[in-house]
Amino acid sequence: MLNAIRKRMRRARRRTGKRSARPRRRQKRILQLAMVSALLAIVGLGVYVYESNKTYSSYKVLNTSEREENVSTQYLEVEGNLFTYSKEGASLQDVKGNVFWTVPYEMQSPIVDACDSTIVAADQGGTTMVLFNREGEMGSAQTEKNIVKVCVAKQGVVAVILDDGSDTWINFYDSKGNLIAENQARIDEPGYPLDIAVSEDGQLIMVTYQFIDGAEIASYVAFYNFGTAGQGRIDNIVSGYQYNGVVIPQTVYLNSSTAVAFRDDGFSIYKGKQQTEQKSDEEET
């Protein structure tokens, strides 16, 4: 009789051990996935920083061509081609000097941004904006306020910081230059916008603001979604993070779901395609 009781107790312990092992294995898998995600984000950030800061010690001339251009002409590499822009217009050519297209415009201080083969040129301090791709001009727009910064997504949607001297706006345009959405930003709430970034698929806009919290400088990173996920949210903000005593002058999207805010004391990494969450917060040592 005693032996039978001992056997039943041993079987019960074995069954209990099997059941308790399952949650441990599940927790282990979740931890491994989290570690892999964090590692991939850090590797992506490392690649971006390396590409942004790498230098070259030598070069080889592949082709030379002569063109009559003024001193204001600037250049940008776009998908292996050369995008040339100035106050009078823009053009795209290949490495052999063959011109794909030339588009005239009038700007006093042109600034540009590119994502893959999509390019936006805007008149900083003015109101003109023109979008291009591999085939030529996609669309254009005249803004009501002065342009501060622009950022374009792969399919051509553009986020723009506008300023009229007293207030600022974050406007969103489609590839034809039509206004999709606008959002006013006051100095006291949420602050003055310092930088802007758009995810590759154009779903999220990342804006960093600076403001005064009491007697201290503070920054606020906001993620806007003007699609379905942002409907019903205040100002279409799906997530936001405040950093006291910190200035955040630069933001960037590494891919469609990973964003980075470069702070004056380190950087923060965010993940998500519809609603973004902070995944890591690194400080300089």
N, C-alpha and C positions, 0 to 999 in steps of 0.2 A: 504493500500500500504506500509506504513512504517513498519507494523508488518511483512509483507512478506519479506521485505529486512532484517529485524533483524533475522528472522528464517534462511534465506540462509546464513547469516554471522555466525550464531551459528553452522550450519552444516559444513561449511567450516573450522571453528576452530577445530571441533571434528575430521574431516578427517586429518587435518594437524597434530594434536596431535598424532593420531595413527601412521602416517608415521614417525614422529620424534622419537617415542618411540622405534621403531624397531632397529635403529642404537644404541640407548642407551643400549638396552637389549643385542645386539650382543657384544658391547664393554664390558659389564659386564661379559658375559660368557668368553670372551677372557682373561680378567683380572683374573677371577676365575681359569681358566685352567693354566695360568702362575703361579699363587700363589701355586696351587697344585703341579706343576712340580718342583718349587723351594723347596717346603716343602719336597717332596720325595727325591730330591737330597741331602738336608741337613740331612734327616733321614738316608739315605744310608751312607753318610760320617760319621755320628755319630756312626753307627753300626760298620763300618770298624775301626774307631779309638778305640772304646771300645774293639773290639775283639783283636786288635793289642796290647793293653796296659793292659788288664785285668790280675789279679793275682789270685792265688788260695791259700787258707789257709790250706787245707788238701787234702788227696788222699786215695784211696783204691786200694790195689794190686789185680789185677784180675788174672794175670798169671806171672810166672817167668820161664825163660829159660837161659841156659848158652851157650855162643858161644865164640870161640877163635877169637878175633879181636884185631887189633893193635890200638895204641893210636890215629891214624889219622882218625879212623872211626867216621862218623857223621850220624845223623838220621833226618828224615823228615816224618811227618804224611801226608799221601796221601789218601784221601777218606776212612778214618778209618783203613788203613793199615800202616805198618811201612816200609819206604824206607831207606835202609842202604847203605851208599856209603863211599868209601875211595880211596886211590891212586891206588889200585889194581883192583877195580871193584865195582859193585852195586848189590843189591838184594832187593826183595820185599817179605814181610811176613805178615800174619794176626796177630791179637792180641794174638792168642794162640801159636804163634811161628812156624806155618806151613809156610814153604818157598814156594812161588809161582815160583820163578825163581832166578837165579844168572847169571850175565853177567860180564865176566872179561874185563878189559881195563887197560891202563897205563896212569896215569895223575900225575903231580907233585903237583898241587894245585886245586883240583876239587871244582867247585861251581855248584849249582843246582837251578832250578826254576820249579814250577809245576802249572798246571791249571787243575782242576778236577783230572782225573787219568792220565794225560799226564805229563811226566817229561823230562827235559833236564839236562844232566850233561856235564860240559865243563871244560877244563883245563885252568884256568885263568893264563894268561901269556904264554900259549902254543897254540896249534893249533887243538886239538882234541875235538870233540863234539859228544855225543851219546844221542839218544832219546829213551824213554821207554813209555810203557803203561801197562795196567793190564796184558797183555799176555806176555810181555817181550820186547826185543829190537825192535824198529820200523825202525831205520836207524841210520846212522852216517855220519860224514863229517870231512874232514881235511881242515882247513882254511889256506889261504895264509899269513895272518897276525896274530899277537898275539891277543888272546881273552881277552876283558876287562869285558864285562857283557853280559848276555844272558837273554832272556825272551821268554816264550813259550805260544802259544794259545791252546785252548782246542783240536782242530783237529790236532795239531802237527807242525804247522808252527812256525818258530823261528826267532826272531830278535836278531842280535848280534852286539855289538860294538867292532870294531877291531882297533888295533893301531900298527904302524910299527916304532914308535919313532919320526916321523916327521908329519905324517898326520893320520887321523882316517877315518874309514868307518862305515857305517850303512848297514849291509848286511841282506838279508831276505832269509831263507831256507825253503823248504817243509819238510814234515814229514819223507822223505827218506834221507834227507841230501843234496838234490840237490839245487844249488844256483838259486833263483828266481830273485833277483834284488840286486844291490849294489849301494851305493851312497857315494861319497867321501865328507868328511867334513874337511875343513881347519880351522886352529886356528883363522884366521881373518874373515872367513865367512863359515858357520854361527857361528862357535865357537867350543869349546871343549865339547863333549857330556859327561854329568854327569850321566844321568839315562835314562832308556828306559822302555816302557811298551807296551803291545800288547793287543788289545781288544779280548774278549773271542772268537769271530768268526774269528779272524785273519785278519779283513778287514783294521784296522787302526794300525799304529805304532806311538806312542807318544815318542818324544825325547826332553829332555831339554838340552840346550847348555849354556855355559858360555863364555863371551867374554868381551873385553874392548871397550867401546864406548867413545872415547875421553880420558878423565882422570877418567872415572867412570866404575865400574864393572856393567855389564848388563847380563840378561838372556833372552833366546829365547826358547819358547815352540813351537815345530813344530809337525804337524800331517801329516803323510805320508799315501798315499793310492796307492798301487801298482796294484789295479784293474782298472775297467773301469772309476771310478770317478777320478782317478789320472792321466789318460792318457791326454797328452797335457799340463799338469801342469809342471812348472819348478821344477825339482828334485822330482816330484810326491808329492809335498807339497800342500795339499788342504786347510790348514789354519795354521796361525802362529801368536804368540803374544809375544811382547817384554816387558820386565820389567826392568827398570833402577834402579840401586842401590840395586839389589836383587839377591840372590843366590837361586837356586831351586835344592836341592840335591836328591829329591825323587818324583817319579811319580807312579801312580797306576790307573788301571781300576777297578771300582766298579762293573760294569756289561758291557754288550756288547755296551752300548751307553753312559755311564757316566764315565768320567775320572777326576782325581784330581791331581793337581800339588801342592806339599807342599813346600812353600817358607820359607825363614828364617824370614819373617815378617807376615806370614799367609798362606792362601791357595786360589786356584782358582779352580772352578768347570766348566767342559765343557760337552756339550751334543751333540750327533749326531752319526749316524752309518756310513755315507759315508763322510760327511763334518761336522767337529766339530766346534761349536761356544761356546764362553765363556758365561756362564750363571750367574755366581756370582763371586765376588772378595772380600774375607774377610781378614781383617787385624787384627793382634793382638793388644789388647789395653793395 
